[in-house]
């Protein structure tokens, strides 16, 4: 039992981040799925193929629109809840990186959707939702979690790193001068 407790303590922060990231991701799905299905199938509830939406013949465009709306919601959730304990490196930097990396996640989902639509020639609401919103979203989510932790919401510098950085011993070293016994020639 002690081994399990020790192991959990070592990954506890990661477990909490994964859980929060998952809940924020569900919020993103609540935004993404109805918009996509309304634009393509004129049915935001994904109950059945109820017709033709305004972007029925442009599912990738519809996916881009729905993911963009979801990205705004998930940025706010991730910045202010999932990774609120992490270093803040500036709204502009974080927001741009978040959107760029989310764009890669979108390309993963769009690639799955495009493969289903244009290679396998599947055009139903079920095929679209499985390819884009199950397979594509799953793969994109794995990429997003890794990349957001690594590049957008970075961890603060650990104390161990700061201890290994040597501080200047004298004002002369601050100016880049030598503090040896020999005089500095200029």
Secondary structure, 3 states (H helix, E strand, C coil): CHHHHHHHHHHHHHHHHHHHHHHHHHHHHHHHHHHHHHHHHCCCCCCCCCCCCCCCCCHHHHHHHHHHHHHHHHHHHHHHHHCCCCCCCCHHHHHHHHHHHHHHHHHHHHHHHHHHHHHCCCCCHHHHHHHHHHHHHHHHHHHHHHHHHHHHCCCCCCHHHHHHCCCCCCHHHHCCCCCCCCCCCC
